[in-house]
Amino acid sequence: MIRVLFQGHWDRKGIDYLRENLDPSVQILTEENGMDDIEILISGRPDEALLARIPGIKVLIIPWAGLPESTGDLLKKYPAVHVHNIHHNAASASEMAVALMMAAARLLIPADRSLRNNDWSWRYNQDRAVLIERSRVLILGYGHVGSRAGAVCRAMGAKITGIQRIPSAPFSEEGIPLFSSERLSELLVKTDILIVALPLTSDTKGIIGKHELDLLHDRSIVVNVGRGQLIDEESLYYHLRNNLIGAAGIDVWYNYPSGKETVSDTSPSEYPFGTLDNIVMSPHMGGAFNHEELERQRMIHLAEFLNLYAAGEPLPNRIDLEQGY
């Protein structure tokens, strides 16, 4: 019997769905059921005390995309434990990237705000609008999310280029040219729309800073659905405020609420992005957190992982703790 521990509080419906779709040799447990002979832990942020209670752990599955810094640091002490992600929310995050891109390209937010006050001025003020067709779209992080967003842009007539840390081939399966991050500066000069979909690591933090934003032109659009700290906060605000780039669509931020009591009173940045017309601001909704269909997809992905393990097959999406993804 393969014993799997779910840490934390999980929806009973989701756990029941998972059990119904698992190989009979897989047993799902919660912390109330005991800790003996656990082989697989499903948790995003385990602590050292928990790992000490399950010395037989072989696999940690983080039930979302990304590696929390604290988890990465802790698991480096346990080199025998393999760490894996799931990417159940890739479709949702890529849809958010496309939505932000479209809203920023047409400056829909100020147009909406004006028309609510019976003001049609934005209809005659579209000189900074951007068409997706024939635009040059650079996807920084051509992975599960970036490739999906790229497919939509390509269907709209855009020219797509992807950046991966170490491309496995010169072209993707869809024929998209792929380059390493060493070519970033060279590619930014020829970019109309930049979509950032990277994980946050020590290497990627601040990968888009003042120098990189300076390489874009004054109609370029920047979209970030990765992590806030991938783009330098001050430089992004400066370039938007001074119209050095055209617009931005941002779903990931620099400050987050510390708890439920601060949800309605936490600025996402120390800079007043909310005063700018050329930015679309979304409160990190790309993962569609707590959406019923997305939670079902999470359980489908987890069931696939656990059934592969039961069959003795290798698990996908293993994280390199040194690289951070």
N, C-alpha and C positions, 0 to 999 in steps of 0.2 A: 504494500500500500504506500502510495506517495502522498505525504502529508504536506498541505499547503496552508500557511497562515496568512490571513488577512489582518493587517494592523489597522486600528481605528474603527470608525463607525461607517458601515456600509448599508445601503438600502436593501432591505430584506428581499424585495422583488428581484433586484439585480443578482443577489447571491443565489436565490432559487433558480433563476434563469441559467446562471453559470453551472450549477450542479446538474441541471437537466441535460447539458450539452457536453459534459465531460466524460472521458474514458472512465470506466468503473473503478480503475485502479487509483484514481485521484480523489483524495479526501480533502474537502474544504473545511478549515477550522477558523474560528475567531479567537481572540485572546481569552475569552471566557471558557473555551473548550480545552485549554491546556497547551503546553509547549513541547511536549515530548516528541522526539524524532522528526522535527520539522526539516524538510529538505528545501522548500521554496518559501520565500517571504515576499509578500506583495505589499509594498510600502514605498512612499516617496521620501520620507525623512525618518528612517529608523534611528534610534539612539544606541549608544554603546551598551547600555544596560539590557536592552532587548536582545541584541546580538549575543551577549554573554549567556542569555537564557536558552538560546537555540544553537548550541555549538556545532550541530550537524548540518547547518545551512550550506547549500551548494549554489543557490541561485537567488538573487534579488531582482524582482521585476518592479520597476518604477511604473505605476499605472498611468503614465502620461508621457509626453515628449519632453526631453530635457533632463539635466542632471543638477539638482540643487548642490551648491558649493559645499554645504555642510555634509551632505551624503557622500560626495566624491572624496572629501578629506577623510571621512570615517572609513570608507570601504577600502582605502589604500592600505589600511592596517589588516585587511582580510584578503590577501591576494588569491586565496583559493575560491573565493566567492565570485561568480560571474554576474555582472550587472547588465540588465537589459531594459530597453524602453519599449513602449508600444506607441503607435502613431494613429490611434483611432480617430483623432480630431483633425487629421491633415486636411480633409475635405472642408471642414468648417473654417479652419484658419486660412486656407487658400481662398475661400469665398469672401472672407473678410478683407483679404488683401485686394481682391478685385473690386469689392464695393468701395473701399477707401480710395483706390486709384480712380474709379469713375467719378466719385463725388468731388475729389480734388481736381480732376481734369476739367470739370465743368463748373467749379466753384459753386456747387449746389447749396452749400450751407448759407452763405450770405444771400443768395438768390431766394431761398426759402424764407429766410428771416424777413427780407424786404417785402415779399409778396404777402406775407401774413399781415403786413401793415398797409396793404393795397398799393404798394410801390412796385412798379414794373421796370425800374431803372436797369436792373441787371440784364434784362433782355437786350438792351442796347449797349451793354458794357462787357462784351465777350472777347475783347481783343487778347486776353491772356488765357482763353480756353485752349485746351489741347485735345486733338483728335487721337484716338488710340491707333486707328488705321495708319500704317506707314511709320508709326513711332518706333524708335529703337529702345527696346526694353532690356535692361540688364538685371538679371536675378542673382543677387548675392546670397548664395545658399541654395543651389539647385538640387534640392532633396525632395522629401515627401510633400512638403507644402509648396516649395518654389516651383517644382515641375508641374503641379496642378495649376497654379496661377499662370505659369507660362503657356500652358495648353490653351487656356481661355484667351489670353492675349494674342496668341498665334491665330486662333480662330477669328479674331476680330481684325486680322490683317497687319498685326505688328510684327516686327523683326525681333526675334528673341536671342539673347546670348546668356549663357549661364556661367557662374563661377562656383567651383568646388575647391576645397582645400587641396586635394590631389585628385584631379580628374582620372577616372579609370579608363577613359577613352577620349579621343578628340571630339567625338560627337555623342550625344545621347541616343537612346533607342528611337527617339522621335526625330532625330536629325538636327538637334539643337547643338551649335558649337559650344564646347565647354573649355574653360580656361582656369588656370590656377589663380589664387588670390594675388600672386605676384604681379599679375597683369591688370590689377584693379585700376590703377591710375590711368593707364593707357586706355582702358575701356570706358572710364567715366567721361572722358572728353567727348566720346561719341554716343552719349546716353541722353535720351529724352525722359525716360521713366526708370527709376531705380527702385526695385522691390527688395527689401532686406528681410531674409527669412533664415537667419543663422541662429545656432545656439550661442549662448553667452559663455565664453571661456576666457582664460587669461590672454589668449592670443587674439580673440575677436573683440574684446572690450575696447570701445572707441575706434573701431576699424574705419568708421566714417567720421572724420573730424573736419577741422577747418580746411585743411589742404584738399581733402577729397571733395568737399562741398564747393570749394572754389573752382574745381574742374568742371562742374556742371554749368549749364547755361541758365539764363534768367527765365526760361520757361520750363525748366526741368521739374519733374514731380518726384518726390521721395515718399516711399511707403515703407513703414516698419511694422511687421507682425512677428518679429523675432523676440528681442528683449530691448528695453529702453536704452540700456547702457552701450548698445552697439553703436549708437550715434551720439557724438558729443553734444550734450544738452545746450550749452551756451552757444556753440557754433550753429546748431540747427535754428535756435531762436533768432540769432543775429541775421542769418541768411534769409529767413522768412520775413522778418520785420523790414529788412532793407530791400526786399524784392530781388535778391541776388539769385534765388531760385524761384520757380513759379508757384509751387504749392506743395503741401505735404498731407499725407493721411497716416495718422499714428494711432496704433491700438495698444502699444506697450510703453510704459512710463518710467519715471525716475523716483517718484514717491507713491506709496500705496497706503491705504488705510491700515492702521494697526489692529483693528478689530471692528466689530459691528457698531460700536459707539462712535466711530470716526468715519463711517462710510459716507455720510452726507456732508462732511466738512474736512476734506483732505485735498489739497492742491496736488495735481499730478506732477508739478515741476516748480522749482523756485523762480522760473521765468513765466511771465504772463502770456502764455500761448493763447489763452482764451480771448485775448483782445485782438487777435489777428483774424482777418477775413480769409487768408489763404492757407488755412489748415483745417482738416477734418479730424476731430478728436473723438476717440472711442475708448471707453473704460475697460480695456483688456477683455473684449468679448469674443475674440477670435476662436477660442476653444469652446464656445457655447456652453459654459459651465452649468451643470445641473439640467441641461436640456434632456428630456426623456429619451429621445432617439439617440443622442450622443452617448448617454450612459449605457444604452443597449449595445451600441457599437463597442464601447469599452469592454463589456463582458464577452462579446463575440471575439474580440482580439485576445483577451485573456484565455478564453477557452481554447483558441487555436494554439496559443503558446503552450498551455499545459498538456494538451493532447500530443503535441510534438514531443514534449519531454517524456511523456508516458511511452511513446513509440520509440524512444531512443534516438530521435532525430535532433540535429543541431537547432538551436534557437536563433531566430533572427535578431537584428538590432542590438547586438552586443555593444556596450559602451567601453571605449578605451578611457580608463580613468585618468591617464596622463594627458590625453588630448581634451577630455571633458565632454566627449560625445561619441 
